[in-house]
């Protein structure tokens, strides 16, 4: 299976499935996934900035407070040795055209921690949360230039089912 945009596939030449090193196994063993708290906001902002979405901790707090209704949103963080190493925002949006589904609205793992299993663990927790909400599927959008992310989603059981253009109008 390939991504229709970039030829990414679950195990492309650019990705070699490797055994985790001792340090990576230790990180995974010591990692815990939990709901984000306000005091995580500065670190969430740092991670967002790594991916090209600059924000301040205060902006993150304000955005989290506007997520309503709270029952339809979850922000999870991966924490290893008391440091937040990744975050994921997932939400449920009832739509007319499809059965109830969740969407991963954002997923960032610290650039020093990528390919160590953090993103996959965050996805698993989000998928379980979505299933508990009655969702039949989970969708994710990924910028066409993020080929490594496309490979990640394919490896984790997602299929590339549509290519679209995004439009925005500032108000």
N, C-alpha and C positions, 0 to 999 in steps of 0.2 A: 504494500500500500504506500502510495506517495502523496505528498501534499501537491495539489494542483498548481500552486503558485511557484514553488521554489524547488521542487524535486526532493524535498526532504522525505525521508522514509525512516521507519523505526530504527534501523541499524544501518545508516548510511556510512559511506567511507569516512565522513567527518566525525563519526561517533563510534568509538570502540567500547563495547560493553566490557567493563573491567571488574575485577574483584575489588571490593573496597579495601583500602589500606587500613592499617591498625588505627590510625588517627581518625579516619572516616567512620570506622565501626564504633569507636569510642564516642564520637559526636552523635551518631544515631542512637546509641544505647542511652546516652545522657539527655537526649532531646525529649522535650515534652511539647505537646500542642495544647494550647489553651486559648480562651477568648481574650481578645485584646482589652487592655485597660487604658484609661486616660494617661497614666504615667508611661505608657509605651509610645506615646505620640511622637516624641522627638526621634526615637529610633525608627519608627515607621516612616517619618519624613526623610530621614537619611537614606533609607533603602529606596524610597520612591525616587529620590534624586539620583541615585545610582542608575536607575532605569530611564532617566530622562524626564521625569515628572517632578520638578522641584516643588517643595512645599516646606512650610515651617511646622514645628510641633503644634503651635496654636491653630494653624489652618487645619491640621489633621483632627484636632479635638473638635473644632467647629463642624467639620464634615461628618465626623462620627455622630455628633449630636443631632444632625439633621436627617440621619437615616431613620425613616419612619415608614410604616410601623416597624418597631424593633424586631418583632417576631418574624419579619420577612427578610432580615439582614443578619449576617454574622461576619465578624472580622476575627480571624484566628491568627495567632502568632506561633512561630516555632521558637522555642527557647532552649539554648544549650549553655550550660554553665552560667546561668543567669544573664545571658546576652540574647536578645532577640535577633535571630539570624534570618528570619523570613516572615512574610505575612501574606494572607489571602483574604479577600473580601468576596463573599458569595451572597447572592440575593435571589429571592423568588419574585417573579413578576408575572401575575396571571395575564395571559394574552388570549385574544379571541381565536387566533388562527392555529394554535397548537395546544396539545395537552400541557398541563402544568409542568413547568421546567424551571430549573435554577440556572443562574449564569455566574460564572467566575468573572467578577468585574475587575479584579486585579490580583496579581500574584508576583511577588518579588522575593528572591533569595539573595542574600549578601553575595557579592561577586567572589568573595574568598571561600564561600561554602557551596557553590554550585556543583552539581553532579555528585553530591554526597548523599542524596536521598531526601533532603529536606522538602523540596517541592512536591515530591511524590507523597510524602506523609501528609502535607497540608491538603493536597487534592483528596486523599482518602477520607480525611476528616470532613471536608466540605461535601463530598459525595454522600457520606453517611448522614450528615445534617440535612441535605436535600431530600434524601429518601424518607427521613423521618417527617418531613414537611409534606410528603405525598407527591413529590416530583417524579416524573417518569424519565427525565433525562437531565443532564447538565451540559450547558453550552459554554464555550469560551471564544473570545475574539482575540486574535493575535496579529499585530502589525505585520504586513507582508515582508518586511526586512528582517524579521526575527526568526531566521531559519532554525537556529538552535532551539528556540521555544517550540517551533512546529514539530521538530523531532521529539522533543520531550512529551508533547501532548499525544502524538502518535504512539510512542512507547507506552504511554499510560492508558491506552485503550480508546482514545478519542479518534474520531474519523473526520477527515476534511470533507464537509458536505456542501459548502457553498462559498463562493467568492463574491464580495460585494464592495461597493464604494460607500464611504461614509461622508455624509454631508452635515454641515453645522451652520447655524446662523446665530451670530452674537446679538443679544438683546440689550 
